[in-house]
Amino acid sequence: MARAWVDISLDAVAANVRALCERVAPAAVCAVVKADGYGHGAVPVARAALGAGATWLAVAQVPEATALRAGGISAPVLLLSEPRPDEVEEALAARIDVTLHTAALIAALGHAAAARPSGSPPVKVHLKVDTGMHRVGAAPADIVALAHLVQAHPHLDLRAVWTHCAVADEPERPETARQLECYEACLSDLAAEGITVPLRHAANSAAALLHPASRYDLVRCGIAIYGISPAPSREVDLLLTPVVRLATEVSFVKPVAKGEGISYGHRFHTERDSVIATLPIGYADGVFRRLGELGQEVLIGGHRYPMVGVVTMDQLMVDVGPHSAVRAGDEAVLLGAQGDERISPEEWAVRLGTISYEVVCAIGARVERRPLSS
Ligand SMILES: *Cc1c(COP(=O)(O)O)cnc(C)c1O
């Protein structure tokens, strides 16, 4: 028995992908499985997503693409950032679509592509334009020149020009519409030069769900396929099915008298005689240290009980009350449902002042992933 485990409902992933496909049609869905599928396991999530109607996958780094191919996945994979120069060969070997936005990498990829055996298919290039995120991407004024550079290489094929939205999760803000205007101006500039762009994409989950104009030909959805709403929205919550259930077993239970300090620093003192349960999961497993001080609850026997004292690296304490029936060996749920109660990644995120993306990505390598499907 693992000390802590996270059940990953692949049925829920599939349901989320089907809901997105329906919502964004005729645009296609690209399932973003970077960072080991936001901590859920890239290969099983990718398979579930493709089985449910996604036609593309995306990753952030070349080794993540290699891992998908090693997992037997042959669907189109988009690399969302330029490869490092020393990863160009690996990117070619993985037969992926490559994001480019600099002349230097266009030259490097064109050169490496030309060195492959004759008859190799052209490498598909997605030129990235920065319309306002200011992370990576070409300046809009440079996009035509870069497209010409790609076209000058016989072994490169310009498949897409794309951009990324910075504030799509706040639908009332005006920047998204401005970014899309800028993007469309780039597409017009390219068209005026006789350059056709077969594939246009701009939307992450928030844009795909909340800004229909951003859908174009393809939407790149990460967080939504993991059942997490990219923005507070009752309507989106209803569309999505939760995927993760992070659990462990109570390892130890003991009475603690009123006024005793609990955990490092004794930052918490019992206000009454009570019973303290210990769980064998800590911040090394992704349960943020501060959650204990903040009194985040866990589920045991279908009831909510607060964490007390700071979370330690490997263990945390829970006040289960003076007359508790909680015993060592009982299941404790940190994220997900037990009985009629549910704790969502959003609940942690709100408490911590972060976003649910960070919560699920933080689930540690020591926690056993259990992909489940019916
Ligand atoms: C991570 C990422 C996505 C997916 O974003 P979500 O908000 O998780 O849907 C899409 N596009 C790019 C460029 C990304 O880096």
The ligand as a Gaussian input file, in Angstrom:
#p B3LYP/6-31G(d) Opt

LIG

0 1
 C        0.216000      25.935000     -20.873000
 C       -0.207000      26.545000     -22.137000
 C       -1.516000      26.345000     -22.634000
 C       -2.605000      25.683000     -21.824000
 O       -3.109000      26.621000     -20.896000
 P       -4.374000      26.300000     -19.961000
 O       -4.661000      27.577000     -19.303000
 O       -3.910000      25.248000     -19.004000
 O       -5.451000      25.802000     -20.841000
 C       -1.821000      26.833000     -23.888000
 N       -0.885000      27.493000     -24.618000
 C        0.356000      27.709000     -24.171000
 C        1.321000      28.456000     -25.007000
 C        0.736000      27.265000     -22.922000
 O        1.963000      27.515000     -22.469000

